[in-house]
């Protein structure tokens, strides 16, 4: 696996402005009506991440969930990160 080209990352961020990039990772905070909905989303993300064998960092604060993605073994962003981010958006 190799790092995603900057052009692919920028194109992804142009299509999905709720995601932001901080050097070698992308992150997004999702808002939900309450804790139960937030935890339901986390469960869906966990199942998708396990299936993809690619796991985000997850932060939970009552009705907000922050996902941070990076491929640590590659030292930055790969297509696996972009694919999982798109899948998480679909699960929200």
PyMOL commands that set and color helices and strands:
alter all, ss='L'
color gray80, all
select helices_A, chain A and resi 6-15+35-52+79-91
alter helices_A, ss='H'
color red, helices_A
select strands_A, chain A and resi 20-22+25-31+57-61+64-69
alter strands_A, ss='S'
color yellow, strands_A
deselect
rebuild
show_as cartoon
